[in-house]
């Protein structure tokens, strides 16, 4: 699974994309509201790990998640 942090413009907030190994979009959520999307994927227990990685990730870069 991969994570990408997307920079928002003006009133549009920053977003996070979670994609599988084939780069299919699994989740798309605001940086400040990840709860529902991660719970739908069954990754609610991984929330601290994912958000810690997102916090340090530069905008526009792709990082591999080992989940």
Secondary structure, DSSP 8 states (H G I E B T S, - for coil): -EEEEE---TTS--EEEEE-TT--EEEEEETT--HHHHHHHT-GGGHHHHHHHHHHS-TT-EEE---
